[in-house]
Amino acid sequence: MGKYVCNICGYVYDPAEGDPDGGIAPGTAFADLPDDWICPICGSGKDEFVPE
């Protein structure tokens, strides 16, 4: 499971950490995030993220 980076703000989604504030448990792969998940920093959608 690799990390993904937001093209807009630089936030790094790390599957080992998940997004606890967004209800995403640690160990959740980027591909397994819900389609409506957004960047917790800038609010961009998954389509703005690229593999690190």
PDB file of N, H, CA, C and O in Angstrom:
ATOM      1  N   MET A   1       0.852  -1.191   0.000  1.00  0.00           N
ATOM      2  CA  MET A   1       0.000   0.000   0.000  1.00  0.00           C
ATOM      3  C   MET A   1       0.888   1.241   0.000  1.00  0.00           C
ATOM      4  O   MET A   1       1.630   1.498   0.947  1.00  0.00           O
ATOM      5  N   GLY A   2       0.790   1.995  -1.081  1.00  0.00           N
ATOM      6  H   GLY A   2       0.187   1.786  -1.850  1.00  0.00           H
ATOM      7  CA  GLY A   2       1.626   3.175  -1.191  1.00  0.00           C
ATOM      8  C   GLY A   2       0.922   4.441  -0.750  1.00  0.00           C
ATOM      9  O   GLY A   2      -0.300   4.491  -0.615  1.00  0.00           O
ATOM     10  N   LYS A   3       1.734   5.463  -0.530  1.00  0.00           N
ATOM     11  H   LYS A   3       2.727   5.422  -0.639  1.00  0.00           H
ATOM     12  CA  LYS A   3       1.213   6.771  -0.156  1.00  0.00           C
ATOM     13  C   LYS A   3       0.778   7.524  -1.409  1.00  0.00           C
ATOM     14  O   LYS A   3       1.307   7.303  -2.499  1.00  0.00           O
ATOM     15  N   TYR A   4      -0.192   8.414  -1.235  1.00  0.00           N
ATOM     16  H   TYR A   4      -0.622   8.593  -0.350  1.00  0.00           H
ATOM     17  CA  TYR A   4      -0.674   9.262  -2.324  1.00  0.00           C
ATOM     18  C   TYR A   4      -0.600  10.717  -1.886  1.00  0.00           C
ATOM     19  O   TYR A   4      -0.849  11.043  -0.725  1.00  0.00           O
ATOM     20  N   VAL A   5      -0.250  11.599  -2.845  1.00  0.00           N
ATOM     21  H   VAL A   5      -0.048  11.334  -3.788  1.00  0.00           H
ATOM     22  CA  VAL A   5      -0.056  13.016  -2.550  1.00  0.00           C
ATOM     23  C   VAL A   5      -1.099  13.848  -3.283  1.00  0.00           C
ATOM     24  O   VAL A   5      -1.374  13.617  -4.460  1.00  0.00           O
ATOM     25  N   CYS A   6      -1.678  14.820  -2.580  1.00  0.00           N
ATOM     26  H   CYS A   6      -1.454  15.008  -1.624  1.00  0.00           H
ATOM     27  CA  CYS A   6      -2.632  15.748  -3.186  1.00  0.00           C
ATOM     28  C   CYS A   6      -1.873  16.743  -4.058  1.00  0.00           C
ATOM     29  O   CYS A   6      -0.949  17.409  -3.590  1.00  0.00           O
ATOM     30  N   ASN A   7      -2.267  16.843  -5.329  1.00  0.00           N
ATOM     31  H   ASN A   7      -3.017  16.302  -5.709  1.00  0.00           H
ATOM     32  CA  ASN A   7      -1.641  17.781  -6.264  1.00  0.00           C
ATOM     33  C   ASN A   7      -1.902  19.234  -5.890  1.00  0.00           C
ATOM     34  O   ASN A   7      -1.147  20.121  -6.290  1.00  0.00           O
ATOM     35  N   ILE A   8      -2.944  19.483  -5.140  1.00  0.00           N
ATOM     36  H   ILE A   8      -3.557  18.763  -4.815  1.00  0.00           H
ATOM     37  CA  ILE A   8      -3.336  20.854  -4.820  1.00  0.00           C
ATOM     38  C   ILE A   8      -2.567  21.398  -3.618  1.00  0.00           C
ATOM     39  O   ILE A   8      -1.996  22.486  -3.689  1.00  0.00           O
ATOM     40  N   CYS A   9      -2.548  20.647  -2.513  1.00  0.00           N
ATOM     41  H   CYS A   9      -3.012  19.764  -2.455  1.00  0.00           H
ATOM     42  CA  CYS A   9      -1.961  21.194  -1.282  1.00  0.00           C
ATOM     43  C   CYS A   9      -0.750  20.432  -0.759  1.00  0.00           C
ATOM     44  O   CYS A   9      -0.064  20.904   0.147  1.00  0.00           O
ATOM     45  N   GLY A  10      -0.482  19.249  -1.327  1.00  0.00           N
ATOM     46  H   GLY A  10      -1.040  18.866  -2.063  1.00  0.00           H
ATOM     47  CA  GLY A  10       0.677  18.484  -0.887  1.00  0.00           C
ATOM     48  C   GLY A  10       0.422  17.519   0.262  1.00  0.00           C
ATOM     49  O   GLY A  10       1.348  16.859   0.734  1.00  0.00           O
ATOM     50  N   TYR A  11      -0.848  17.430   0.724  1.00  0.00           N
ATOM     51  H   TYR A  11      -1.600  17.966   0.341  1.00  0.00           H
ATOM     52  CA  TYR A  11      -1.181  16.473   1.787  1.00  0.00           C
ATOM     53  C   TYR A  11      -0.827  15.064   1.326  1.00  0.00           C
ATOM     54  O   TYR A  11      -1.082  14.701   0.178  1.00  0.00           O
ATOM     55  N   VAL A  12      -0.242  14.274   2.214  1.00  0.00           N
ATOM     56  H   VAL A  12      -0.034  14.569   3.147  1.00  0.00           H
ATOM     57  CA  VAL A  12       0.115  12.894   1.896  1.00  0.00           C
ATOM     58  C   VAL A  12      -0.840  11.954   2.624  1.00  0.00           C
ATOM     59  O   VAL A  12      -0.915  11.954   3.853  1.00  0.00           O
ATOM     60  N   TYR A  13      -1.576  11.144   1.838  1.00  0.00           N
ATOM     61  H   TYR A  13      -1.515  11.144   0.840  1.00  0.00           H
ATOM     62  CA  TYR A  13      -2.409  10.100   2.441  1.00  0.00           C
ATOM     63  C   TYR A  13      -1.526   8.880   2.642  1.00  0.00           C
ATOM     64  O   TYR A  13      -0.998   8.313   1.686  1.00  0.00           O
ATOM     65  N   ASP A  14      -1.373   8.486   3.902  1.00  0.00           N
ATOM     66  H   ASP A  14      -1.802   8.947   4.679  1.00  0.00           H
ATOM     67  CA  ASP A  14      -0.569   7.322   4.266  1.00  0.00           C
ATOM     68  C   ASP A  14      -1.519   6.224   4.745  1.00  0.00           C
ATOM     69  O   ASP A  14      -2.167   6.375   5.780  1.00  0.00           O
ATOM     70  N   PRO A  15      -1.606   5.116   3.994  1.00  0.00           N
ATOM     71  CA  PRO A  15      -2.520   4.040   4.382  1.00  0.00           C
ATOM     72  C   PRO A  15      -2.261   3.508   5.792  1.00  0.00           C
ATOM     73  O   PRO A  15      -3.191   3.043   6.452  1.00  0.00           O
ATOM     74  N   ALA A  16      -1.030   3.569   6.259  1.00  0.00           N
ATOM     75  H   ALA A  16      -0.275   3.947   5.723  1.00  0.00           H
ATOM     76  CA  ALA A  16      -0.717   3.085   7.603  1.00  0.00           C
ATOM     77  C   ALA A  16      -1.406   3.931   8.674  1.00  0.00           C
ATOM     78  O   ALA A  16      -1.699   3.443   9.765  1.00  0.00           O
ATOM     79  N   GLU A  17      -1.663   5.202   8.354  1.00  0.00           N
ATOM     80  H   GLU A  17      -1.425   5.598   7.467  1.00  0.00           H
ATOM     81  CA  GLU A  17      -2.312   6.110   9.302  1.00  0.00           C
ATOM     82  C   GLU A  17      -3.802   6.270   9.034  1.00  0.00           C
ATOM     83  O   GLU A  17      -4.569   6.539   9.959  1.00  0.00           O
ATOM     84  N   GLY A  18      -4.223   6.109   7.782  1.00  0.00           N
ATOM     85  H   GLY A  18      -3.600   5.891   7.031  1.00  0.00           H
ATOM     86  CA  GLY A  18      -5.614   6.354   7.422  1.00  0.00           C
ATOM     87  C   GLY A  18      -5.952   7.833   7.557  1.00  0.00           C
ATOM     88  O   GLY A  18      -5.073   8.689   7.455  1.00  0.00           O
ATOM     89  N   ASP A  19      -7.219   8.126   7.785  1.00  0.00           N
ATOM     90  H   ASP A  19      -7.933   7.430   7.867  1.00  0.00           H
ATOM     91  CA  ASP A  19      -7.692   9.501   8.003  1.00  0.00           C
ATOM     92  C   ASP A  19      -8.701   9.443   9.147  1.00  0.00           C
ATOM     93  O   ASP A  19      -9.909   9.518   8.921  1.00  0.00           O
ATOM     94  N   PRO A  20      -8.199   9.308  10.378  1.00  0.00           N
ATOM     95  CA  PRO A  20      -9.098   9.121  11.526  1.00  0.00           C
ATOM     96  C   PRO A  20     -10.174  10.201  11.640  1.00  0.00           C
ATOM     97  O   PRO A  20     -11.319   9.899  11.977  1.00  0.00           O
ATOM     98  N   ASP A  21      -9.814  11.456  11.362  1.00  0.00           N
ATOM     99  H   ASP A  21      -8.884  11.701  11.089  1.00  0.00           H
ATOM    100  CA  ASP A  21     -10.799  12.538  11.447  1.00  0.00           C
ATOM    101  C   ASP A  21     -11.881  12.402  10.384  1.00  0.00           C
ATOM    102  O   ASP A  21     -12.992  12.904  10.551  1.00  0.00           O
ATOM    103  N   GLY A  22     -11.547  11.714   9.279  1.00  0.00           N
ATOM    104  H   GLY A  22     -10.644  11.306   9.143  1.00  0.00           H
ATOM    105  CA  GLY A  22     -12.503  11.499   8.204  1.00  0.00           C
ATOM    106  C   GLY A  22     -13.198  10.151   8.287  1.00  0.00           C
ATOM    107  O   GLY A  22     -13.953   9.784   7.387  1.00  0.00           O
ATOM    108  N   GLY A  23     -12.947   9.408   9.367  1.00  0.00           N
ATOM    109  H   GLY A  23     -12.333   9.706  10.098  1.00  0.00           H
ATOM    110  CA  GLY A  23     -13.590   8.111   9.542  1.00  0.00           C
ATOM    111  C   GLY A  23     -12.919   6.981   8.793  1.00  0.00           C
ATOM    112  O   GLY A  23     -13.522   5.925   8.600  1.00  0.00           O
ATOM    113  N   ILE A  24     -11.670   7.182   8.362  1.00  0.00           N
ATOM    114  H   ILE A  24     -11.180   8.039   8.518  1.00  0.00           H
ATOM    115  CA  ILE A  24     -10.941   6.156   7.615  1.00  0.00           C
ATOM    116  C   ILE A  24      -9.946   5.480   8.553  1.00  0.00           C
ATOM    117  O   ILE A  24      -9.047   6.127   9.091  1.00  0.00           O
ATOM    118  N   ALA A  25     -10.114   4.184   8.743  1.00  0.00           N
ATOM    119  H   ALA A  25     -10.844   3.659   8.306  1.00  0.00           H
ATOM    120  CA  ALA A  25      -9.283   3.436   9.683  1.00  0.00           C
ATOM    121  C   ALA A  25      -7.867   3.243   9.150  1.00  0.00           C
ATOM    122  O   ALA A  25      -7.663   3.154   7.939  1.00  0.00           O
ATOM    123  N   PRO A  26      -6.885   3.179  10.057  1.00  0.00           N
ATOM    124  CA  PRO A  26      -5.527   2.819   9.641  1.00  0.00           C
ATOM    125  C   PRO A  26      -5.541   1.487   8.901  1.00  0.00           C
ATOM    126  O   PRO A  26      -6.305   0.585   9.242  1.00  0.00           O
ATOM    127  N   GLY A  27      -4.687   1.372   7.882  1.00  0.00           N
ATOM    128  H   GLY A  27      -4.066   2.105   7.605  1.00  0.00           H
ATOM    129  CA  GLY A  27      -4.624   0.154   7.088  1.00  0.00           C
ATOM    130  C   GLY A  27      -5.524   0.181   5.865  1.00  0.00           C
ATOM    131  O   GLY A  27      -5.619  -0.816   5.150  1.00  0.00           O
ATOM    132  N   THR A  28      -6.200   1.324   5.606  1.00  0.00           N
ATOM    133  H   THR A  28      -6.123   2.134   6.187  1.00  0.00           H
ATOM    134  CA  THR A  28      -7.088   1.438   4.449  1.00  0.00           C
ATOM    135  C   THR A  28      -6.296   1.919   3.236  1.00  0.00           C
ATOM    136  O   THR A  28      -5.753   3.024   3.241  1.00  0.00           O
ATOM    137  N   ALA A  29      -6.232   1.087   2.199  1.00  0.00           N
ATOM    138  H   ALA A  29      -6.673   0.189   2.194  1.00  0.00           H
ATOM    139  CA  ALA A  29      -5.529   1.458   0.970  1.00  0.00           C
ATOM    140  C   ALA A  29      -6.244   2.619   0.283  1.00  0.00           C
ATOM    141  O   ALA A  29      -7.456   2.780   0.420  1.00  0.00           O
ATOM    142  N   PHE A  30      -5.481   3.427  -0.458  1.00  0.00           N
ATOM    143  H   PHE A  30      -4.496   3.296  -0.570  1.00  0.00           H
ATOM    144  CA  PHE A  30      -6.070   4.562  -1.164  1.00  0.00           C
ATOM    145  C   PHE A  30      -7.198   4.096  -2.086  1.00  0.00           C
ATOM    146  O   PHE A  30      -8.243   4.741  -2.167  1.00  0.00           O
ATOM    147  N   ALA A  31      -6.989   2.985  -2.775  1.00  0.00           N
ATOM    148  H   ALA A  31      -6.140   2.460  -2.710  1.00  0.00           H
ATOM    149  CA  ALA A  31      -7.993   2.463  -3.708  1.00  0.00           C
ATOM    150  C   ALA A  31      -9.288   2.076  -3.000  1.00  0.00           C
ATOM    151  O   ALA A  31     -10.350   2.028  -3.621  1.00  0.00           O
ATOM    152  N   ASP A  32      -9.199   1.801  -1.705  1.00  0.00           N
ATOM    153  H   ASP A  32      -8.336   1.841  -1.201  1.00  0.00           H
ATOM    154  CA  ASP A  32     -10.375   1.386  -0.939  1.00  0.00           C
ATOM    155  C   ASP A  32     -11.108   2.547  -0.270  1.00  0.00           C
ATOM    156  O   ASP A  32     -12.128   2.340   0.388  1.00  0.00           O
ATOM    157  N   LEU A  33     -10.590   3.770  -0.435  1.00  0.00           N
ATOM    158  H   LEU A  33      -9.762   3.938  -0.969  1.00  0.00           H
ATOM    159  CA  LEU A  33     -11.288   4.932   0.120  1.00  0.00           C
ATOM    160  C   LEU A  33     -12.612   5.117  -0.610  1.00  0.00           C
ATOM    161  O   LEU A  33     -12.700   4.819  -1.801  1.00  0.00           O
ATOM    162  N   PRO A  34     -13.639   5.599   0.073  1.00  0.00           N
ATOM    163  CA  PRO A  34     -14.918   5.845  -0.608  1.00  0.00           C
ATOM    164  C   PRO A  34     -14.750   6.874  -1.726  1.00  0.00           C
ATOM    165  O   PRO A  34     -13.876   7.738  -1.651  1.00  0.00           O
ATOM    166  N   ASP A  35     -15.578   6.782  -2.753  1.00  0.00           N
ATOM    167  H   ASP A  35     -16.288   6.080  -2.814  1.00  0.00           H
ATOM    168  CA  ASP A  35     -15.489   7.707  -3.887  1.00  0.00           C
ATOM    169  C   ASP A  35     -15.704   9.156  -3.476  1.00  0.00           C
ATOM    170  O   ASP A  35     -15.218  10.071  -4.140  1.00  0.00           O
ATOM    171  N   ASP A  36     -16.431   9.366  -2.382  1.00  0.00           N
ATOM    172  H   ASP A  36     -16.826   8.622  -1.843  1.00  0.00           H
ATOM    173  CA  ASP A  36     -16.710  10.740  -1.953  1.00  0.00           C
ATOM    174  C   ASP A  36     -15.709  11.253  -0.908  1.00  0.00           C
ATOM    175  O   ASP A  36     -15.908  12.323  -0.332  1.00  0.00           O
ATOM    176  N   TRP A  37     -14.633  10.490  -0.664  1.00  0.00           N
ATOM    177  H   TRP A  37     -14.472   9.621  -1.132  1.00  0.00           H
ATOM    178  CA  TRP A  37     -13.603  10.948   0.270  1.00  0.00           C
ATOM    179  C   TRP A  37     -12.917  12.173  -0.310  1.00  0.00           C
ATOM    180  O   TRP A  37     -12.666  12.243  -1.513  1.00  0.00           O
ATOM    181  N   ILE A  38     -12.614  13.141   0.555  1.00  0.00           N
ATOM    182  H   ILE A  38     -12.818  13.084   1.532  1.00  0.00           H
ATOM    183  CA  ILE A  38     -11.922  14.352   0.108  1.00  0.00           C
ATOM    184  C   ILE A  38     -10.688  14.601   0.970  1.00  0.00           C
ATOM    185  O   ILE A  38     -10.590  14.122   2.100  1.00  0.00           O
ATOM    186  N   CYS A  39      -9.759  15.352   0.415  1.00  0.00           N
ATOM    187  H   CYS A  39      -9.838  15.742  -0.502  1.00  0.00           H
ATOM    188  CA  CYS A  39      -8.547  15.731   1.135  1.00  0.00           C
ATOM    189  C   CYS A  39      -8.937  16.475   2.412  1.00  0.00           C
ATOM    190  O   CYS A  39      -9.710  17.432   2.360  1.00  0.00           O
ATOM    191  N   PRO A  40      -8.405  16.041   3.557  1.00  0.00           N
ATOM    192  CA  PRO A  40      -8.770  16.703   4.817  1.00  0.00           C
ATOM    193  C   PRO A  40      -8.196  18.115   4.956  1.00  0.00           C
ATOM    194  O   PRO A  40      -8.608  18.862   5.844  1.00  0.00           O
ATOM    195  N   ILE A  41      -7.261  18.483   4.101  1.00  0.00           N
ATOM    196  H   ILE A  41      -6.926  17.876   3.380  1.00  0.00           H
ATOM    197  CA  ILE A  41      -6.658  19.814   4.174  1.00  0.00           C
ATOM    198  C   ILE A  41      -7.369  20.803   3.249  1.00  0.00           C
ATOM    199  O   ILE A  41      -7.795  21.872   3.684  1.00  0.00           O
ATOM    200  N   CYS A  42      -7.496  20.437   1.961  1.00  0.00           N
ATOM    201  H   CYS A  42      -7.150  19.568   1.607  1.00  0.00           H
ATOM    202  CA  CYS A  42      -8.028  21.406   0.988  1.00  0.00           C
ATOM    203  C   CYS A  42      -9.387  21.035   0.408  1.00  0.00           C
ATOM    204  O   CYS A  42     -10.003  21.848  -0.280  1.00  0.00           O
ATOM    205  N   GLY A  43      -9.872  19.806   0.676  1.00  0.00           N
ATOM    206  H   GLY A  43      -9.371  19.145   1.235  1.00  0.00           H
ATOM    207  CA  GLY A  43     -11.188  19.416   0.190  1.00  0.00           C
ATOM    208  C   GLY A  43     -11.225  18.891  -1.232  1.00  0.00           C
ATOM    209  O   GLY A  43     -12.307  18.702  -1.789  1.00  0.00           O
ATOM    210  N   SER A  44     -10.056  18.648  -1.837  1.00  0.00           N
ATOM    211  H   SER A  44      -9.178  18.802  -1.384  1.00  0.00           H
ATOM    212  CA  SER A  44     -10.021  18.108  -3.199  1.00  0.00           C
ATOM    213  C   SER A  44     -10.436  16.641  -3.207  1.00  0.00           C
ATOM    214  O   SER A  44     -10.287  15.937  -2.209  1.00  0.00           O
ATOM    215  N   GLY A  45     -10.957  16.193  -4.345  1.00  0.00           N
ATOM    216  H   GLY A  45     -11.078  16.766  -5.156  1.00  0.00           H
ATOM    217  CA  GLY A  45     -11.375  14.810  -4.498  1.00  0.00           C
ATOM    218  C   GLY A  45     -10.209  13.876  -4.771  1.00  0.00           C
ATOM    219  O   GLY A  45      -9.077  14.317  -4.970  1.00  0.00           O
ATOM    220  N   LYS A  46     -10.498  12.583  -4.779  1.00  0.00           N
ATOM    221  H   LYS A  46     -11.418  12.225  -4.617  1.00  0.00           H
ATOM    222  CA  LYS A  46      -9.472  11.562  -4.999  1.00  0.00           C
ATOM    223  C   LYS A  46      -8.755  11.726  -6.333  1.00  0.00           C
ATOM    224  O   LYS A  46      -7.604  11.314  -6.474  1.00  0.00           O
ATOM    225  N   ASP A  47      -9.433  12.328  -7.317  1.00  0.00           N
ATOM    226  H   ASP A  47     -10.368  12.663  -7.202  1.00  0.00           H
ATOM    227  CA  ASP A  47      -8.830  12.481  -8.642  1.00  0.00           C
ATOM    228  C   ASP A  47      -7.653  13.454  -8.656  1.00  0.00           C
ATOM    229  O   ASP A  47      -6.911  13.513  -9.636  1.00  0.00           O
ATOM    230  N   GLU A  48      -7.479  14.214  -7.580  1.00  0.00           N
ATOM    231  H   GLU A  48      -8.083  14.166  -6.784  1.00  0.00           H
ATOM    232  CA  GLU A  48      -6.353  15.151  -7.488  1.00  0.00           C
ATOM    233  C   GLU A  48      -5.125  14.521  -6.825  1.00  0.00           C
ATOM    234  O   GLU A  48      -4.113  15.195  -6.636  1.00  0.00           O
ATOM    235  N   PHE A  49      -5.206  13.242  -6.473  1.00  0.00           N
ATOM    236  H   PHE A  49      -6.028  12.694  -6.627  1.00  0.00           H
ATOM    237  CA  PHE A  49      -4.095  12.569  -5.806  1.00  0.00           C
ATOM    238  C   PHE A  49      -3.295  11.726  -6.787  1.00  0.00           C
ATOM    239  O   PHE A  49      -3.849  11.126  -7.709  1.00  0.00           O
ATOM    240  N   VAL A  50      -1.982  11.690  -6.573  1.00  0.00           N
ATOM    241  H   VAL A  50      -1.533  12.178  -5.825  1.00  0.00           H
ATOM    242  CA  VAL A  50      -1.079  10.879  -7.392  1.00  0.00           C
ATOM    243  C   VAL A  50      -0.205  10.034  -6.463  1.00  0.00           C
ATOM    244  O   VAL A  50       0.046  10.428  -5.324  1.00  0.00           O
ATOM    245  N   PRO A  51       0.258   8.877  -6.939  1.00  0.00           N
ATOM    246  CA  PRO A  51       1.146   8.054  -6.100  1.00  0.00           C
ATOM    247  C   PRO A  51       2.421   8.821  -5.749  1.00  0.00           C
ATOM    248  O   PRO A  51       2.953   9.574  -6.566  1.00  0.00           O
ATOM    249  N   GLU A  52       2.897   8.620  -4.533  1.00  0.00           N
ATOM    250  H   GLU A  52       2.466   8.009  -3.869  1.00  0.00           H
ATOM    251  CA  GLU A  52       4.129   9.292  -4.096  1.00  0.00           C
ATOM    252  C   GLU A  52       5.334   8.621  -4.710  1.00  0.00           C
ATOM    253  O   GLU A  52       6.465   9.039  -4.465  1.00  0.00           O
TER     254      GLU A  52
END
